[in-house]
Amino acid sequence: MSAPSFRFQRTNRDGGRICLGRRVVAEIRGLELINFRPVATAGRLVGADVGVPLFWRQYGNHQDPGRSANSHRRLELIAIGKDSLTLLATGFTRSRSLRSDIVVTLRVVGGVISCAVQARLEVQAGKGWLVTPHPHHGEVTFCTLWPAGVFSPDGRAPKRFHSCLVQRGVRVERIAHHHLGSPDKHRIHLSPGDRFAWVLEDWNPVITLGPGDRAEAGVCAYMWDTHFGLKICRGGRDVRLKPGTLLRAAYMLTAEPRARWQGATRGARLRSAGAAADTPVWTGGRHTFADTFRRPGLAGNAAWPWETAVTSGPVAAARFARDSRVGCTDRFSLRICSARTVQAAWQATTLGPAFGEPAFRRGGRLRLTAQVRTRDLRGAVSVALRIHRTGRGNVFDLGNYEIFSSTAVRSAATEWTELTVTTPPLAPVPDRVHVLLRLTGRGTAWFDDVEFERVRR
């Protein structure tokens, strides 16, 4: 019996299905590679919800049509043979200041399909293309991989891929699965021939960097995706790429079996999370802030962090700390201190069914209670719940959230004082809830004995 051949079925101007014989092995939709199934007997390597973009974009603000070449899209079939198929994906920024050409070649060898990508970026005539610096990632991204199974809206679903591996020659480093935005996930330098793998399942996605400039990889804080890009900005300064500027990159995406990576995983050097491991853990009950990601026996892939945010004022002025000397019922608390006026908060943003917790009840109420203490306060200290309702727009856009706030403490110096906020019955039901411990103004505030409760009607 002869081996099956590749076929391409166009579905629209910027998409189509890729078949090997009768089997659909991948789709392209809106210039994103989805449902990639490189091995007939295995599951999908790339799912349907988040694809691999076949266009250049900037890591920061990548949904901005001026930062992403995801406009004016088209997909063309370039060549097709029995064991290979080549497509050209072309996109522009909305203003056509940037052109992106991605040549994608799928090949089958030994029953495994590989996807080789040649990426070319050209800045078009006009004012050029403004690139904004990012401290942790190469700014101009040519590949983003979100493997199927690393995230599910149902947080109770088992998560795949317990680690990431970086292979440079015979040297292998491992990034453990945890939910910290820590240095082990930042500025991962890669040269041609270096490899990045998600492990350790029966079949594992592997990116091999092709010929071209050195690249930087960065792993999402929540361990959901990896970005591969070129470092453009130096010294934290904006760069405007001039018309005629050309950037190139190349990589291969394929699947490799468990046996290929077992030895490398055992012998890999662990990249350290560093001081970020002192981040306090969201525990779900009353928070005394004694626990951090350094706690022995903590399952890092199941724990979620308290994070920090500055939404107004100079970011560098707000200093956040887990205080190990001041507490309400023990010697631990969370502290915000600022000598200048800011809007700053400790926040927990990983509540709800997407993060392994039970679904919220329709008509149920939510309550947040905390003890707060102030010194030299010029402003207000409060706690709040920020809530997104099911079906109310993108969960990543904070403009689609409602805020329920406690009364505020405004005295310059107060000893431990309880603040409480309780929502009305909630319908439609929330699908995301954020806990906020807020300082608005300047001075110092401590937060302790923070408790989040689901209240019956």
Secondary structure, 3 states (H helix, E strand, C coil): CCCCCEEEEEEECCEEEEEECCEEEEEEECCEEECECCECCCCCCECCCCCEECCCEECCCCCCCCCECCEEEEEEEEEECCCEEEEEEEEECCCCCEEEEEEEEEEEECCEEEEEEEEEEEECCCCCEEECCCCCCCCEEEEEECECCCCCCCCCCCCCCCEEEEEECCEEEEEECCCCCCHHHCCEEECCCCEEEEECCCEEEEEEECCCCCEEEEECCCCCCEEEEECCCCCCCCEEECCCCEEEEEEEEEEEEHHHHHHHHHHCEECCCHHHHHCEEECCCEECCCCECCCCCCCCCCCEECEEEEEECCHHHEEEEEECCCCCCCCCEEEEEEEEEEEEEEEEEEECHHHCCCCCCCCCEEEEEEEEEEEEEEEEEEEEEEEEECCCCCCCCHHHCEEEECCCECCCCEEEEEEEEECCCCCCCEEEEEEEEEEEEEEEEEEEEEEEEEECC
